[in-house]
Structure formats: structure tokens, C-alpha cells
Amino acid sequence: MTDDDWSCLDRAREGDESAWQSLFDRYYQSLVKLAFFITGSFENARDVAQESFVSLLHARVHHHRGNFKSFLMTIAYRLALKERMRRHPLAKLEIESTTDDSPSSLERVVTDETDRLIVLAIQALAIEYREVLTLRFFGEHSYEEIAEIMEIPIGTVKSRIFYAIKTCREKLKEQGVFS
């Protein structure tokens, strides 16, 4: 019998290590990807992903309605923003080089060449566009949820997502990914 994620969380809080491991296995890579796009660093992204699980364990959840993944991704998003601001409070985000051979290179997270090109196109976006795109597609948040999380009007969310997708599509066309 497969339990939903909320009941898995309840069991994990009661000390069920297999329930905790199940949640970790299911969501860790997604959290790392989301945090990477916000922080620009795989090392920081892994730290944020782990800290997200710790925060999840201690989060006060008053109901089990709603999307568990969106709830967890919101935790990761906020922690990633804090990490980015801690590291670069005034500086523009600088993305780690993805051409090195270290275990933290992009190839460990993205194995397909097309996926790699998509990731690079997203990385090239200005942070405000990268954030909305990341929350929408990796965090699986609705436009309304993104507006609430980022504290911006829904129209701004829609226009940023439109612009981000258009820009990525153009960049990928230039690289021959799309015709």
C-alpha cells in the first residue's frame, strides 16, 4: 500500500526512518535543482535541500490538504533566497562554472544534452525571470502561488514567465534544439 506524502511525513515525524527515506528519495533531486537555479551553486543547493528537509520536519502543518511537493518546494525556495542573499547581498548572482570535472558539475544533475542546454538557457536569464520559471516548472506552483510566494502581482508573474520562456526558446533555437 502506498501512502500519500502527508501521511509519510506524519510517520517520519514519529520516527519511521523508511518514511523519511522515502520522502528524501522522492524529492531531494528536485530540491537541489530548484535551489541551484536560485543560489547558482551546487554545494549551496545541496545544503539548501538538506535544510529543507529539516525545516519540513519542524514545520507546523495544520492540514494535509494541498500539494505536498509545492509546500516542500516553497520551503526550499525561501531557504535558497536566504542563502543567495547571505552569499551575495549586493552582488549579482554568479553561476558556478559547469565545465569542471568535479562531482558537483552540472552533468551529475542533468545527464541528457538537451536538458543541459535547457538548464544553461535558464541560467542565462536574469534572476527575477529564473525564479518564476523555477517555481513554476520545478516547484510546480500555480501563478497565484508564485505571486504569493514572491509577493508580486499575478500579472507580473505571468509576464515574467512569458518572457522567460520566450527568451529560453530563442536561445535554444539558436543552438539548434528547436526548429
C-alpha positions in Angstrom: 0.0 0.0 0.0 1.4 3.4 -1.0 0.7 6.3 1.4 0.5 9.8 0.3 3.3 12.2 1.2 1.4 13.9 4.1 1.0 10.6 5.9 4.5 9.7 5.1 5.6 12.9 6.8 3.5 12.1 9.8 5.1 8.7 10.1 8.6 10.3 9.6 7.9 12.7 12.5 7.0 9.7 14.6 10.4 8.2 13.9 9.7 5.9 10.9 13.1 6.1 9.1 11.8 4.3 6.0 9.1 7.0 5.6 11.7 9.7 5.9 13.9 8.0 3.4 11.0 7.6 1.0 10.4 11.4 1.1 14.1 12.1 0.8 14.5 9.8 -2.2 11.4 11.2 -3.9 12.2 14.9 -3.6 15.9 15.5 -2.9 17.0 15.9 -6.6 14.1 18.3 -7.3 15.0 20.4 -4.3 18.7 20.5 -5.4 17.7 21.6 -8.9 15.4 24.3 -7.6 18.0 25.6 -5.1 20.7 25.5 -7.8 18.7 27.9 -10.0 18.3 30.3 -7.1 21.8 30.1 -5.5 23.9 29.3 -8.5 26.0 26.8 -6.6 25.6 23.0 -6.4 27.2 23.0 -3.0 24.8 25.5 -1.6 21.9 23.8 -3.4 22.7 20.5 -1.7 22.8 22.3 1.7 19.5 24.0 1.0 17.9 20.7 0.0 19.0 19.1 3.2 18.0 22.1 5.3 14.6 22.0 3.6 14.0 18.5 4.9 15.0 19.6 8.4 12.6 22.6 8.2 9.9 20.2 6.9 10.3 18.1 9.9 9.7 21.1 12.2 7.1 22.9 10.1 3.7 23.4 11.6 1.2 21.9 9.2 -2.4 22.5 10.2 -3.9 20.5 7.5 -3.0 17.9 4.9 -4.7 19.5 2.0 -2.8 20.9 -0.9 0.2 19.8 -2.8 2.9 18.4 -0.6 5.6 19.0 -3.2 4.6 22.6 -3.6 4.8 23.0 0.2 8.2 21.5 0.3 9.4 23.5 -2.7 8.3 26.7 -1.1 10.4 25.9 1.9 13.4 25.2 -0.4 12.8 28.4 -2.4 12.8 30.6 0.7 15.9 28.9 2.1 17.6 29.3 -1.2 16.8 33.0 -1.3 18.2 33.5 2.1 21.4 31.6 1.1 21.8 33.7 -2.0 21.4 36.9 0.0 23.8 35.6 2.6 26.4 34.9 0.0 25.9 37.9 -2.3 23.9 40.5 -0.5 24.7 43.2 -3.1 26.3 41.4 -5.9 24.7 40.0 -9.0 24.3 36.2 -9.0 27.3 34.4 -10.4 26.7 30.9 -11.7 29.3 28.3 -11.0 31.2 27.0 -13.9 29.6 23.9 -15.3 32.5 22.8 -17.3 34.6 21.4 -14.5 35.1 17.7 -13.8 34.2 17.8 -10.1 31.5 15.7 -8.7 29.4 18.8 -8.3 29.3 19.6 -12.0 26.1 20.0 -13.9 26.4 16.6 -15.5 25.7 14.9 -12.2 22.2 16.5 -12.1 21.5 16.8 -15.8 22.6 13.9 -18.0 20.8 14.5 -21.3 22.4 17.0 -23.6 19.1 18.7 -24.4 18.3 19.1 -20.7 21.8 20.5 -20.2 21.2 23.1 -22.9 17.8 24.0 -21.3 19.4 24.4 -17.9 22.1 26.7 -19.4 19.4 28.8 -21.1 17.5 29.1 -17.8 20.8 30.0 -16.0 21.4 32.8 -18.5 18.1 34.6 -17.5 18.0 37.5 -15.1 17.3 36.2 -11.6 13.7 37.5 -11.5 12.8 35.5 -14.6 14.8 32.5 -13.5 12.9 32.5 -10.1 9.4 32.5 -11.6 10.3 29.8 -14.1 11.9 27.7 -11.5 8.9 28.0 -9.1 6.5 27.2 -12.0 8.2 24.2 -13.5 10.4 22.7 -10.8 8.3 23.8 -7.8 5.0 23.1 -9.7 3.4 26.2 -8.2 0.4 27.9 -9.8 0.6 31.5 -10.9 -1.3 32.5 -7.8 1.1 30.6 -5.5 4.1 32.2 -7.2 2.6 35.7 -6.8 2.0 35.0 -3.1 5.5 33.5 -2.5 7.3 36.3 -4.3 5.0 39.0 -3.1 4.4 40.4 -6.6 1.2 40.9 -8.7 -0.1 37.9 -10.7 0.2 39.9 -13.9 3.9 40.3 -13.2 4.2 36.5 -12.7 2.5 35.9 -16.0 4.6 38.4 -17.9 7.9 37.1 -16.4 7.1 33.5 -17.2 6.1 34.5 -20.8 9.3 36.5 -21.2 11.5 33.7 -19.6 10.0 31.0 -21.9 10.3 33.2 -25.0 13.9 34.1 -24.2 14.8 30.4 -23.5 13.1 29.3 -26.7 15.0 31.8 -28.7 18.3 30.8 -27.2 17.6 27.1 -27.8 16.6 27.8 -31.4 20.0 29.5 -31.9 21.6 26.3 -30.6 19.5 24.0 -32.8 17.5 22.4 -30.1 14.2 23.7 -31.6 13.5 24.5 -35.2 
